């Protein structure tokens, strides 16, 4: 793949291949046969499109947690997706996304 400097295989129920750029930044994750992951991604995408502030807050929280080595489940931390869900719940609770498609989708990817 063009632009990929290295990869890291994360062993889990649904293995994930992490793709890293030459500068050390993350390009993204690749997973196969993970329908739940697709639903989760679609939900987060909906949150991002519903309110541009969601992206800023979610990225800031993720950066904050990573800087404190708190954003890696393999080492007892919190999964980045969980952090994003916490931001989504805060936005829903504060009615920051009211009237959007997010409200029609429920509180989470499974309507929970």
C-alpha positions in Angstrom: 0.0 0.0 0.0 1.3 3.4 -0.9 2.1 5.6 2.1 2.2 2.8 4.6 5.5 2.6 6.5 4.6 -0.2 8.8 1.8 -2.4 10.1 0.9 -3.9 13.5 -1.4 -6.8 14.0 -3.6 -6.5 17.0 -4.8 -10.0 18.1 -8.4 -9.8 19.3 -11.8 -11.5 18.8 -11.8 -9.6 15.4 -8.1 -9.1 14.6 -7.2 -5.5 13.5 -4.3 -4.5 11.3 -3.1 -1.0 12.2 -1.6 1.0 9.4 1.0 3.6 10.1 2.4 6.4 7.9 6.1 7.2 7.3 5.9 10.1 9.8 4.7 7.7 12.5 1.0 8.9 12.4 -1.9 6.5 12.1 -3.5 6.0 8.7 -6.2 3.7 10.0 -7.3 0.3 11.1 -8.3 -2.7 8.9 -10.6 -5.4 10.1 -12.3 -8.3 8.3 -15.7 -9.9 9.1 -16.6 -7.4 11.8 -20.2 -6.3 11.2 -20.4 -4.6 14.6 -17.3 -2.5 13.7 -19.0 -1.3 10.5 -22.1 -0.3 12.5 -19.9 1.5 15.0 -18.0 3.3 12.3 -21.3 4.4 10.6 -22.6 5.7 13.9 -19.5 7.8 14.6 -19.6 9.1 11.0 -23.2 10.2 11.7 -22.1 12.0 14.8 -19.3 13.7 12.9 -21.7 14.9 10.2 -24.4 15.9 12.7 -22.2 18.5 14.5 -18.7 19.6 13.5 -17.9 20.2 17.1 -18.1 16.5 17.7 -15.0 15.9 15.7 -13.0 18.5 17.6 -14.1 17.3 21.0 -13.6 13.6 20.2 -10.1 14.2 18.7 -9.1 16.4 21.7 -10.3 13.7 24.2 -8.5 11.0 22.2 -5.3 13.0 22.1 -5.5 13.8 25.8 -6.0 10.1 26.7 -3.2 8.9 24.4 -0.8 11.5 25.9 -1.5 9.9 29.3 -1.3 6.4 27.9 -4.9 5.8 28.8 -6.3 5.1 25.2 -5.2 1.5 24.7 -7.3 -1.4 25.8 -4.4 -3.8 25.5 -2.7 -2.1 28.4 -5.8 -1.6 30.6 -6.9 1.7 29.1 -10.0 2.8 27.4 -10.7 2.0 23.7 -10.8 5.1 21.5 -14.2 4.0 20.3 -15.4 4.1 24.0 -14.1 7.6 24.3 -16.0 8.6 21.1 -19.2 7.0 22.5 -18.7 9.0 25.7 -18.5 12.2 23.7 -21.6 11.2 21.7 -23.6 10.5 24.9 -22.5 13.9 26.2 -23.7 15.6 23.0 -27.0 13.7 23.1 -27.5 14.5 26.8 -26.8 18.2 26.3 -29.1 18.2 23.2 -26.3 19.5 21.1 -27.3 17.2 18.3 -31.1 17.7 18.8 -33.1 17.7 15.6 -30.4 15.8 13.7 -30.4 12.3 12.3 -28.5 11.2 15.4 -31.6 11.7 17.6 -33.6 9.5 15.2 -30.8 6.8 15.4 -31.0 6.6 19.2 -28.2 6.9 21.7 -25.9 4.4 20.1 -25.2 2.2 17.1 -27.7 -0.4 18.4 -30.3 2.1 19.5 -29.4 1.7 23.2 
